[in-house]
Structure formats: C-alpha cells, structure tokens
Amino acid sequence: MPCALLKIYTNMGLVGLGEVREGASKTYFSMLKTRLLGENPCNVDRLWSK
C-alpha cells in the first residue's frame, strides 16, 4: 500500500523520517504537525503516545 514519507527537521539539528499510512489526507498531516511542534524530539516515547 502506498504511503507518504515525511522528513522532519528539528531545531536541535536532528533529522527524522516517518511515514503516514492508510492513505492519510493532508488534514491528518497537519494534525500530526501540531502535535510535534514545540516538543523535545529526543523524547520518542512521549511523542509516540501523544
């Protein structure tokens, strides 16, 4: 199944890759972005549970 691949850059110099599956829409991408902004990228467990 096709999925969108995202490349995320942080203000800490970290770069991450991720995917959004099940044919998610741009609205879903925007919702994920709002949940990631301002968070510590090193706290992966918190981000995943959020």
Beta strands, then each sheet from edge to edge (+ up, - down):
strand 1: 4-9
strand 2: 15-20
sheet 1: 1+ 2-
end
